[in-house]
Amino acid sequence: MTEKQEKILKSALQLFAQEGYHATSTSKVAKHAGVSEGLIFRHFENKEGLLDAIIIEGEERSQALFSDIIFTSDAEELIQKTLDMMLSVSLNPDEFEFWKLQYKIKWETERYGEHKMEPLLLALTNAFSKLSYESPEMEAMNLLIIIDGLATRLALQKGFEAEPIITFLKRKYKG
């Protein structure tokens, strides 16, 4: 991806999240990115193409976040790494801002993209199964819902501290 394409996507993500997807025009994105509107159309075809590219970037970043986790063979370590992932995102301002904006866009456009969580769900289910939990899939789903709730809380509640909850969860899931 070129530097200009990255600027366009970053501008679109910021404006879609701040002003709303439906309220943001491609001309506004172009002005914010410092490019011509024609360049947006050349690279992304239309506003929907911009949204698709933003969602694909989120999916790619999800895969990168999950890659180290899903290939962990030790069940307890896999669960701990899942929780560490949430903590590291919450403590990294650039990553946090990216995911906060992704969430805002998903809420507005009603495009959750649950399929991107499938590799992590399967890995967690396997981990809970190895640890002899009664309902491994439900336990894995429960943990992902908790993480999703934490992400929402972080995005919406100023000053919310995720670390105490994550520490609690790490103790809960430690053998």
N, C-alpha and C positions, 0 to 999 in steps of 0.2 A: 504494500500500500504506500502511496506517495505521501509526502509531508502535507500536501494540500488536502488530500482525501482524509487524512487523520484530523486536520484542523476542521474540516467540514463535519466529520462525525462527532468530534468533541463539542463543537458549537451546537449541532443539532441535539445532542444528548442534553446539554445544559439548558437550551431553550425549551425543548419539549418538556423537560422536568419542571422548569421554573414557570413557564407560561401555559403549558399544556400542549399536547400534540396537535389537537384540532385548531388551537388558536395561533399556532406558529406557522408562518408561511415559509416557503423555500427562499423567497427574497430576503426575509429577515435572517434566515440561517446564513445565506451568502454574505450579507452585510456584516454579520457578527464574525464570520470566518475570514472576512477580507478577500473574498473571491467573487467571481461573477456567478450569477444564477445559472447561466448556461453550463458552467463547469459542474454544478450539482447535477443537472440533467444528464450531462455526458457520462458521469461516473455512476449515478444512482437512479437515473431515469425519472424519478418523481419523489414526492415526500414519503410515500409508502416504501419505496426502495431504500430511503434513508433509515426509516424505522427498521426495516428488515436487516440492514447492515449493523445497526446498533444492537439488535437482538442477537445476531450471529456473533458479534464481538463478545457479548455476555456469555453465550454458550461456549465460545473458545476459552474465555477466561475461567469459566467453571471447570472445564476439562483440565486446564492447567492446575487449578486449585486442588482438584480431586486426584490427579495422577499419582502423586506420592502416597496418598491415603489408600486408594483402592488396591494397590499392589503390596500392601503390608500384610504379611501372613499371620502375625500374632494378633489375635482377636482383641485383646485389651488395648494393645498399642494402636490398632486401627481406630477404635472408639476415641481414645485419647487424642489422636491426630485430628480426628474430625472436629473435636471441640477446640483444639489448638488453632485450627484453621479459622474458626469463627473469631477467636480472640485476636489472631494476627490481623485479620481484615479490620476489626474494630479499632485496632491501635495504629493502623497505617492510614494517614489522612487521605492520600491519593486513592488508594483502593477503596476506602470507606465511601468517599465521595462518588466514585464510579458506581458502586453497588447501590448506594442511596438513590442516585438518579435512575438506575435500571429499575429499581422497585417502583419508583414514582411513575415511570412510563408504563410498566406492566399493569399497575392499578388502573391508570386512565384508559389504556387500550384493551384491557382485559385479555392480555396475552401472557399467561403465566409461564408457559414453557416447561411444564413439569417433566418432560422427557429428559431434560438435561440432568435431572437428579437421579435417574435410573441407575447409573453405574455406582453411585454412592449408596443408594438404597440397597442394591444387591450386595455390595460389600459389607454394609452394616448388618443386613439380614444374615449373611454367612457368619459374621463375627458373633452375633447374638446366638446363633445356632450352635457354634463351637463352644460357647459359654453356657450352653444348656438352658437358655431362657425358655419359658413356657411357650411364648408366641414370638419367635424371632422377627418375623416380618412386621408385626404390630409394634414391637419394641423399636425397630429401626424406623418405622414411619413416625412413631411418637417422637423420637429424638430429632428427626428432620423437621417436624412441625414445631418443636420447641426452638430449634435453631432459626426457623423462619420467623417465629414470633419474636425472638431476640433481635433479629435483623430489622423487623418492623419497629420495635421499640427503640432501637438505636437510631433509626431514620427519623422517627417522629418526636421522640421525647428528648429535649435538650438536657444535656448533663446526665443522661442515663448511663450507668456503669454496668457493663456486661460482665466484667471480670469476676465479681462475687458469685454470680449465677453460674458462670462457666466453671469456676473453682468448685462450687457445690456439685455440679453435674460430673465433673472429673472424679470427685470423691465417690459419688453415687455409683459410677460405673467402673470403679477400680475394684478388682477382685476382692 
